[in-house]
Amino acid sequence: MRSGTWLTSLALLASASVAEAAPLAYGAAFDTLYQIDLANGTTTLIGPIGFNDVEGLAIGPDGSLYGISDASKTLIIIDKRTGRGVAIGGVNNNTGLLGQGSGQFDALDFGLTFSCDGRLWASSDATRKFWELDPSTGVARYVGYLSVQMTGLAARGDGVYGIGSGGDEALYKIDLATGQAHVRGSLLNGAQIADGGLDADEQGNLWGVLDYQPIQENKPSDIVKIDRVTGASTKVATTRTEMEGLAIAPVRACGEDPVPRGPSPVSIPSLHDLGLALLGSLLALIGFFAIDRRR
């Protein structure tokens, strides 16, 4: 192999190792569960959920995937391997919220998340209400009025966050005692979304999936990272249209700076660090060969 060829190959390998990885997530599109690669937006079909208009998704403390059907106002557990959903307690409308929605479709448009203490919360962007749900029965307890159209919920060790839609596009932190939403900052610099999903990864980074249907027909959903302090969003990739709920990982321990799970990490070079070192060395070698060939 020529020196230029193997140097190019090694440089590409080093560049790949430097690239920052993004987590995998679960997303719902009406009645179907997908796995989403947040780095590039690629979706993998898992299967039909068996419930219509599944919106909020959340991963419980034990790793179980929960969802909520807006069509039947039912809290469900979803098999992450097959996508099949089962109603908590085997009962539809286990939340007791049927008839409390908006318009001819009785829409509530849920957000869903577990907080770091294991409690389950739901929001409505149609009625701007906020509830606590019993994970074992699905029964909803009204907490308060959000005052904004909250379309997605997520939790970190320091509290519960939400993103708004329909003119309320911003990041909010929610007071769990009253349901009041406190704005952190604008999400999209004036752009509007119809629905969205929100969750935090294991490091506490906030990710969102933003659905523009029907405001902007056929516009793919955006995957964004969101700054929890300013609310500013950074587009990472696009994915299929009408992707709403988003679930990534269980919430870490409570606290502003949650203690990592498992034993204390050992300080070793990461692939990221090794990739940078390798890339630097290769650039030096390329320069050497370029000079040598001129002689």
KATA-V609074 format. One record per pair of residues at least 24 apart in sequence whose C-alpha atoms are under 7 Angstrom apart, sorted by the first residue. I is the first residue (numbers start at 1). J is the second residue. D is the distance in Angstrom with one decimal. If there is no record, write none. Layout:
BEGIN
I	J	D
I	J	D
END
This chain:
BEGIN
7	282	7.0
11	279	6.1
11	282	6.4
14	275	4.9
14	278	6.1
14	279	5.4
15	275	6.8
15	279	6.9
17	271	6.1
17	272	6.0
17	275	5.2
18	272	4.9
18	275	5.1
18	276	6.2
24	248	6.6
25	246	6.7
25	247	5.6
25	248	4.5
26	246	5.7
26	247	5.1
26	248	6.4
27	243	6.5
27	244	6.6
27	245	5.3
27	246	4.8
27	247	6.6
28	54	6.5
28	55	6.5
28	243	5.9
28	244	5.8
28	245	5.3
29	242	5.9
29	243	4.8
29	244	6.2
30	54	5.4
33	83	5.4
38	223	6.7
39	236	6.6
39	237	6.6
40	237	5.2
41	223	7.0
41	237	5.4
41	238	5.2
41	239	4.5
42	239	6.4
46	81	6.7
46	82	5.7
46	83	5.6
47	82	5.5
47	83	4.6
47	84	6.9
48	83	5.7
48	84	6.1
49	83	5.1
49	84	4.4
49	85	5.0
50	84	6.1
50	85	6.0
55	109	6.8
55	110	5.9
55	111	6.9
55	244	5.9
55	245	4.9
56	110	5.3
56	111	4.4
56	112	4.6
56	245	4.8
57	112	5.8
57	245	5.1
57	246	5.6
57	247	5.5
58	112	5.9
58	113	5.0
58	114	6.6
58	247	5.1
59	247	6.1
59	249	6.0
59	250	5.3
60	114	6.3
60	250	5.8
61	118	6.3
61	250	5.5
61	251	7.0
63	250	6.2
70	107	6.5
70	108	6.4
70	109	6.2
70	110	6.9
72	98	6.9
73	97	6.0
73	98	5.8
75	138	5.4
88	136	6.7
88	137	5.9
88	138	6.3
89	137	5.9
94	137	6.7
94	138	5.1
94	139	5.8
95	138	4.8
95	139	4.2
95	140	5.0
96	139	6.2
96	140	6.6
101	127	6.8
102	126	6.2
102	127	6.9
109	151	6.8
110	151	6.4
111	151	5.4
111	152	4.3
111	153	5.1
112	152	6.8
112	153	5.4
113	153	5.6
113	154	5.4
113	155	6.5
114	155	6.6
115	155	5.4
115	159	6.9
115	160	6.4
115	251	6.8
116	155	6.9
116	156	6.7
116	157	5.6
116	251	5.5
116	252	6.3
116	253	5.8
116	254	5.2
117	254	6.8
123	150	6.2
124	149	6.9
124	150	6.0
124	151	6.6
125	149	3.9
125	150	4.5
125	151	5.2
130	179	5.7
143	177	7.0
143	178	6.0
143	179	5.7
144	178	5.3
144	179	4.5
144	180	6.9
145	179	5.7
145	180	6.3
146	179	5.4
146	180	4.8
146	181	5.3
151	195	5.7
151	196	5.7
151	197	6.9
152	196	5.7
152	197	4.6
152	198	5.1
153	198	5.4
153	199	6.7
154	198	5.4
154	199	4.4
154	200	6.2
155	199	6.8
155	200	6.5
155	251	6.4
156	200	6.5
156	204	5.8
156	251	5.9
156	252	6.6
157	251	6.8
157	252	5.7
157	253	5.5
157	254	4.1
157	255	4.9
157	256	6.0
157	258	5.8
158	254	6.2
158	255	5.2
158	256	4.7
165	192	6.6
165	193	5.4
165	194	5.9
165	195	6.3
166	192	6.1
166	193	6.2
166	194	6.0
167	192	6.2
170	231	6.4
171	231	4.9
184	229	6.3
184	230	5.6
184	231	5.5
185	230	5.0
185	231	4.3
185	232	6.6
186	231	5.6
186	232	6.2
187	231	5.5
187	232	5.1
187	233	5.6
188	233	6.6
195	244	6.1
196	244	4.8
196	245	6.5
197	244	5.1
197	245	4.3
197	246	4.7
198	246	5.6
199	246	6.2
199	247	5.7
199	248	6.3
200	248	6.6
201	248	5.8
201	249	5.7
202	249	6.1
202	252	6.8
209	243	7.0
209	244	6.6
209	246	6.9
211	241	6.7
211	242	5.4
211	243	6.0
211	244	6.2
213	242	6.2
END
